[in-house]
């Protein structure tokens, strides 16, 4: 049951009588479906539907919300939220000394699936399947027995992408990084920034880029290495740890490579690609398959 401290993350607090209404109108996450004791992913998009800031959001008291984001983007995120706040009765602040701990995996095979596994102040990370037992805690120092690198390995194994190593801010749509499948996009709520583009991709089924798991026999190259088939780029390698990694790829080109029996290469390393077990998307069907289905 490893626990790691995440020094690369910061916490932004948004509190006040208008906090929920304000955030509901600009973020992708449907806050009507966010309960106490849990975290959900989300993003603040550009008007063109690209992810400017990604985060985990949770409730903080009766009227407050906690946004857990990359430390290097936290100040810019605060400025952007403040720009959109206008006359809303909500206070926005960044915690300078935020203790963030993550706990995962009951290796004994126990049945704990919620915050009782590590104490009532731990929050359930809904990006992961319940069997992974991933919890997060804020503000209370925790004793760490695992590194951030080990946590990255856990995230990779479950196909959970985050900006930075996996994609650059402003370069990905929510569908590209599986936010639509991980509870990070509210398709039934009202408008938010970039909503028209995201809804169009959802209803037309036009998402062609997706996160896939990467496996290799040898150690993977650096993040940012192109994945290629016969010198044709099909995607980019993101986070990696040893022989395992994540990549955002064109799934139509992956299907073409599989059908043709062509190897996928990350630099000089041959790799295999697979869909995360929890993700419900599939590779595109060709015309013959579609006619037979």
N, C-alpha and C positions, 0 to 999 in steps of 0.2 A: 504494500500500500504506500507507494512513494508520495512524497510531498516536495514541491519545488517552490522557491520564491522567484517571482517574475520581475526582475529589475528593469526590463525594457518596456513596461506598461505603466500608464498613468490613469488616474481617475478624475473625471469631470463630474461635478454635481450640479444638477438643475432642480431647483426647488421653488415652490410657491403655488398659489391657488390656480394659476394658469399653466403650470409646467406641463401637465399631461396634454392639454389641448394644443399647446405650442409645439411640443415634440411630435405629437400624432400627425400634425399637418406638414411636417418637413422630412421626417425619417421614414425609411421603408418598413420598419417593424410595426405590427399592429399592436398597440399598447393595450387595447381592450382585451387582448388574449394573453397578456403578460401577468402572471400571478406572483404573489409573494413567494420568496424562497427559491426563485429560479432566475436564470440568465438566458436571454435569447440574443442571437446575432442581429446585426442590422447595419445600415449604411446611410450616409448623407450623400446624395447623388448630385451630379451636375444637371442642368436642364436637359442635357443630351443623354441622360441615363447612365453615365459612367460613375463609378465609385470614387468619391473624393476622400471620404473617411469611412473606415469600417470599425466596428466596435462590438462589445457585448453590453447589453443594457439590462438593468435590474431595478426593482423598486427599492427606495430608501426612505422608510417611514411612510407617513400617510400621504404626503403630497410630493415627495422627492423621487428623483431618478439618478442612478449612477451609471455613467458611461465609461467603460473600461476600454482604453484605446492605446495605440502606440505612443510612447513618450515623446518621440521626435516630432510627432504631428500634433501633440496635445494643444500647444499654444495657438496654432493655426486653427484648430478645431474650435477652440473657445471663441476666437475672433469671428469665425463664420457663424457660429450659433448666435453670438451677440448681434451680428448684422441682421439676422432674420427675426430676432426677438421683437423688435419694434416696441409696441406698447404693452406687450404681454407682461403680466405680473409674475415674473419668474426671475430668480437669481441664478447666475451661472458662475461657477468658480472651479478652479483646478486645485486639487490637493497636491501640495509640493512634496510631502513625504507620505506616499501611499504604500502601505504594505499589502501586497497582493500575493496570495498563496494559492496553489492549485494542488489538488489531491486526486489520485485516480487509482482504479483497479484494486479491488479486494482480491488479492492473489490467493487467499485461502479458499476462495470459491463460495464465500458467504452470500447471503441474499440481500444485503443492504443495497438499495437503489436510490435512496434520497439523502437529504442532509443529515439524517440520524447516523449515517455511516461514520461521520467525523465530527459530529456536534451540530447543535441547532443553528449556529451562526454560519454554517457553510451553505452555499447556494448551488443548485443543480445546473450544470451547463447543458442546455438542451440541444446543442449542436451534435452531441455524441449520443449513440444508442445507450439505453439504460444499462445494458450489460457492461459498458465501459466504466460506469460509476465515477464520472468526472465531476468534481466539486471545486468551488472557488470560495475564498474568504478574503474579506477586506478589513483593514484597520487593526486587526489583532495579530501581533507577530506570531509566526508559526515556526516550529523547528523543522528545518529542511534537511532531508536526507537524499535528495536527488537534484541534479543540475537542470538548468534550463534546456540544455542539449538533450537530456533524457526526455523532458517534456515535449520537445520538438519531435523526437522519435515517436512518441505516443500520438501526437497530432498527425504526423505523416501516416502512421498505420491506419488511422481512421479517415483519411481523406479530407481533413479539415484545413482549408487554405486560409492564410492571413496575408494582408498587404505587407510589403517589405520584401521578404524572400520569395513569395509566391506570385505576386503581381504588384505593379507600381500603381500608386494612387493616380486616378484619372485614365487608366488604361483598360479597365475591365468593367463589364456589365455584371449585375447581380447573378444572372444565370450562369455566367462563365465560371463563377466560384461557388456555385451550388447554394447560394443564399435562398433561392426560390424553393429548394427542397429541405433546407435546414431550419425553416421557421423564421427566416430573416426578412421575408417580404409579405406584406399583407395585401393579398389580391382582392379581398372583400371590403377593404376600408375605402375611405374617400381619397381625394387627391393628395399627393405629396410631391416634392420636387423630383422631376424625372419620371413620374409615374406613367405618363403616356407611352414613353418608349418601352418601359419594362412590361406594361400590360400588353402592348402590341406583340412583343416577343413571346409572351406567354400564350396568348390566344391564337397566334399564327403558327406556333411551334417552330420558330425560326432560330432558336439557340443552337449555334453550330460549334461553339467552343465550350468545353467542359473540363473540370478537374478530373484527372485519372491518376491512379496509383502507378508508380514506376518501380520495377524490379530489375536487377541486373546481377550477373555473376561476379562482376568486378566493381570496385568502388566507383560511384557516380562522379562526374565532373562537377564544376561549380554551378551554383544557381545562375540562371540566365543563359546557360548553354542551349542552343537550338536542338530540338529533336527533328531528325530528317529521315526521309525515305527516298533513296536514290537521288540525293542532293536536293530534294524538295522539302522545304520547311513544313512541318505539321504542328509545331508547338514549341513551348519553352519550358525547360526544367526549372522548377521552383525549389522549395526546401528539400534538402537531402540529408541523410544520415547513413553513411556507409553505402550499402547496396540498395537502399530503399529511398524513395523520394515521391514528390508530387509534380505534376506538370499540367499546365493548361494547354489543351490540344484541340485541333479541329477534328471532331469526331467523324466527320464524313471522310476525311483523309486517312484516319486510323482504320475505318472500315475497308477502304480501298486497299490499304496495305495488307490487312489480314486476308482479304479475298484473294489477293495476288501472291500471298506467301512471301512478301517482301519484308526484310528486317528493318526495325526502327533503331536508329542510332542516336546516341547522345555523345557527340564528339566521336571518339573511337570505341565507345562502349555500346554493345548491343543491349537493348532493353526490351522488356515486355510491359504492356500496358493493360490495366484492368479497371473496372468500375468499382468504386467503394461499395461495400456490401449493403450499406444503408440507403444508398442513392437509387432513386427509382427511374432514372433516365436510361435509355437504351441507345445502342449504335443505330444509325439510320439503316432502313431496309432498302435493298435495291428493288427494281421494278418486279423482278421475278418473285422475290420473297413476298412483296406486297400483294401480288396477284394470288399467291397461294395461301395467304393468311386469311 
